[in-house]
Amino acid sequence: MTIHNNFALFSAAILASTLFFAACSDDSSSAPEEKSSHEEETSHEEHHGHHMDEPSEGDLTLGDEDIQDGFIFLQDTTINGVLTVSTTTPGATVLKNVKVTGNLLIKRSGRVDFSGSADVVHVGSSNTDVYAFEDEAQVNGHHFMGKNNTFTTKSFAEYQNVDWTEKSVDLATGIHLAYTVTGDEKGTPVVLIHGLTDGRVSWSQVAPSLAKKGYRVYVPEYRGNGKTDKPIDESSYSVAELASDIAAFVEKLGLKKVHIVGHSLGAFIAQELSITNAEIVSSITLIGSGASVDEKNATLDWLVNGTDDESFDGIYAYDSTQKLPESFIQAWGYSTNPDKGFQAANLEHLKQVPYYVWKYLVKNLLKIDNTKRLSSIATDVQIIWGTKDALFDSESQKTLQKGLSGAKSVVFHEVEGADHNTHWGSAEDVKTVTGYIDEFIKSLKK
């Protein structure tokens, strides 16, 4: 399901009365007696919410104590920070002429309506995003897919036309997981696991290419990414938890055993699955991986601390706004891939990943050290490494190969000139990596 931000449904001149009754129609079976627009607006200001003449300095949270007659109503103010609506009871939330410089976090089931003049920060613009944490949350009448999903003007998925089908499934782990699938239903199943915040976009060129070679290709978006659930606690983003979702995904679809291809954090998930769920793994291909993560690495030092970057203070520095700087998104999402649709989708996906997900995924990434666990991997392993990988150098590749002493076989490929994002740097890289995956899997059948 694709979510659209359709503010055309609401005129900038709509009065609070109209919003109030529209919200009532969603949350109550009985409609109140009609009043004139002037009477209704006066009634709201007196009985249904907050009228703030001065901007709110810092974050603002509206809770159960702010509910009047089932409504939370806020108007005529600027929130210089994060606006949170969090209640234990469902109902409508109406925001009129409200500008939010941070993000809006909705932790209340029910309808959320926006109206106001042109200076209102529309949800999903470059300034403000909305995250809904309840299955029944609606924004201007639009439903969210699963919990904790981002409401934006245009979904990242709309920037590309990819030959795959989008689906979703409820897992035994409690996660509602979105995924794409392409290729012959009878083809050998291959599961592609993306990196930190790359989502399905990162596989949007490799997946169709593998499908053309006869494979049934699945691209699950693990928690925090794309249209999959986004839990709000740090422990939910450990590699063990991410791997448990993939294992549950394979079981749910009845795939039995699959060939797993992982990139970056996805490669560590592949390692984890080979260690803890070996019975579902036919082989693993590790792209841009290592035996552990070195926080002293220059790129990771920049990511964590913003070292030598005046426009970025490090990934943990933005709790007050819950939003990463545009300069960081552009730098992290920089791609040499010539496809403009790919580039646009990649950047938009990065923007649509909630800030807290970035923070929690990075924290858990830095904890990874499989140096002493790799020897327990007994399946066939392929390693694909770009010679210009800024996260994992040539020494790390030697350590990785040495650690895989218990593997049935280990195949190592260098991709000359490729960076950490080895499988999407260029059309030639896509072709090269796809070829390596195909050759490797076919070699195991001989």
MOMODA-V393822 format. One record per residue. N is the residue number from 0. RES is the residue in one letter. SS is DSSP state (~ for helix, > for strand, _ for the rest). Layout:
N,RES,SS  N,RES,SS
This chain:
0,M,_  1,T,_  2,I,_  3,H,_  4,N,_  5,N,_  6,F,~  7,A,~  8,L,~  9,F,_  10,S,_  11,A,_  12,A,_  13,I,_  14,L,_  15,A,~  16,S,~  17,T,~  18,L,~  19,F,~  20,F,~  21,A,~  22,A,~  23,C,~  24,S,~  25,D,~  26,D,~  27,S,_  28,S,_  29,S,_  30,A,_  31,P,_  32,E,_  33,E,_  34,K,_  35,S,_  36,S,~  37,H,~  38,E,~  39,E,~  40,E,~  41,T,~  42,S,~  43,H,~  44,E,~  45,E,~  46,H,~  47,H,_  48,G,_  49,H,>  50,H,>  51,M,_  52,D,_  53,E,_  54,P,_  55,S,>  56,E,>  57,G,_  58,D,_  59,L,>  60,T,>  61,L,>  62,G,_  63,D,~  64,E,~  65,D,~  66,I,_  67,Q,>  68,D,_  69,G,_  70,F,>  71,I,>  72,F,>  73,L,>  74,Q,>  75,D,>  76,T,>  77,T,>  78,I,>  79,N,>  80,G,_  81,V,_  82,L,>  83,T,>  84,V,>  85,S,>  86,T,_  87,T,_  88,T,_  89,P,_  90,G,_  91,A,>  92,T,>  93,V,>  94,L,>  95,K,>  96,N,>  97,V,>  98,K,>  99,V,>  100,T,_  101,G,_  102,N,_  103,L,>  104,L,>  105,I,>  106,K,>  107,R,_  108,S,_  109,G,_  110,R,>  111,V,>  112,D,>  113,F,>  114,S,>  115,G,_  116,S,_  117,A,_  118,D,_  119,V,_  120,V,_  121,H,_  122,V,_  123,G,_  124,S,_  125,S,_  126,N,_  127,T,_  128,D,_  129,V,>  130,Y,>  131,A,>  132,F,_  133,E,_  134,D,_  135,E,_  136,A,_  137,Q,>  138,V,>  139,N,_  140,G,_  141,H,>  142,H,>  143,F,_  144,M,_  145,G,_  146,K,_  147,N,_  148,N,>  149,T,>  150,F,>  151,T,_  152,T,_  153,K,_  154,S,_  155,F,~  156,A,~  157,E,~  158,Y,~  159,Q,_  160,N,_  161,V,_  162,D,_  163,W,_  164,T,>  165,E,>  166,K,>  167,S,>  168,V,>  169,D,>  170,L,_  171,A,_  172,T,_  173,G,_  174,I,_  175,H,>  176,L,>  177,A,>  178,Y,>  179,T,>  180,V,>  181,T,>  182,G,_  183,D,_  184,E,_  185,K,_  186,G,_  187,T,_  188,P,>  189,V,>  190,V,>  191,L,>  192,I,>  193,H,_  194,G,_  195,L,_  196,T,_  197,D,_  198,G,_  199,R,~  200,V,~  201,S,~  202,W,~  203,S,_  204,Q,_  205,V,~  206,A,~  207,P,~  208,S,~  209,L,~  210,A,~  211,K,_  212,K,_  213,G,_  214,Y,_  215,R,>  216,V,>  217,Y,>  218,V,>  219,P,>  220,E,_  221,Y,_  222,R,_  223,G,_  224,N,_  225,G,_  226,K,_  227,T,_  228,D,_  229,K,_  230,P,_  231,I,_  232,D,_  233,E,~  234,S,~  235,S,~  236,Y,~  237,S,_  238,V,~  239,A,~  240,E,~  241,L,~  242,A,~  243,S,~  244,D,~  245,I,~  246,A,~  247,A,~  248,F,~  249,V,~  250,E,~  251,K,~  252,L,_  253,G,_  254,L,_  255,K,_  256,K,_  257,V,>  258,H,>  259,I,>  260,V,>  261,G,>  262,H,>  263,S,_  264,L,~  265,G,~  266,A,~  267,F,~  268,I,~  269,A,~  270,Q,~  271,E,~  272,L,~  273,S,~  274,I,~  275,T,~  276,N,_  277,A,~  278,E,~  279,I,~  280,V,>  281,S,>  282,S,>  283,I,>  284,T,>  285,L,>  286,I,>  287,G,_  288,S,_  289,G,_  290,A,_  291,S,>  292,V,_  293,D,_  294,E,_  295,K,_  296,N,_  297,A,~  298,T,~  299,L,~  300,D,~  301,W,~  302,L,~  303,V,~  304,N,~  305,G,_  306,T,_  307,D,_  308,D,_  309,E,_  310,S,_  311,F,_  312,D,_  313,G,_  314,I,_  315,Y,_  316,A,_  317,Y,_  318,D,_  319,S,_  320,T,_  321,Q,_  322,K,_  323,L,_  324,P,_  325,E,~  326,S,~  327,F,~  328,I,~  329,Q,~  330,A,~  331,W,~  332,G,_  333,Y,_  334,S,_  335,T,_  336,N,_  337,P,_  338,D,_  339,K,~  340,G,~  341,F,~  342,Q,~  343,A,~  344,A,~  345,N,~  346,L,~  347,E,~  348,H,~  349,L,~  350,K,~  351,Q,~  352,V,_  353,P,_  354,Y,~  355,Y,~  356,V,~  357,W,~  358,K,~  359,Y,~  360,L,~  361,V,~  362,K,~  363,N,~  364,L,~  365,L,_  366,K,_  367,I,_  368,D,>  369,N,_  370,T,_  371,K,_  372,R,_  373,L,~  374,S,~  375,S,~  376,I,_  377,A,_  378,T,_  379,D,>  380,V,>  381,Q,>  382,I,>  383,I,>  384,W,>  385,G,>  386,T,_  387,K,_  388,D,_  389,A,_  390,L,_  391,F,_  392,D,_  393,S,~  394,E,~  395,S,~  396,Q,~  397,K,~  398,T,~  399,L,~  400,Q,~  401,K,~  402,G,~  403,L,_  404,S,_  405,G,_  406,A,_  407,K,_  408,S,>  409,V,>  410,V,>  411,F,>  412,H,>  413,E,>  414,V,>  415,E,_  416,G,_  417,A,_  418,D,_  419,H,_  420,N,_  421,T,_  422,H,_  423,W,_  424,G,_  425,S,_  426,A,~  427,E,~  428,D,~  429,V,~  430,K,~  431,T,~  432,V,~  433,T,~  434,G,~  435,Y,~  436,I,~  437,D,~  438,E,~  439,F,~  440,I,~  441,K,~  442,S,~  443,L,_  444,K,_  445,K,_
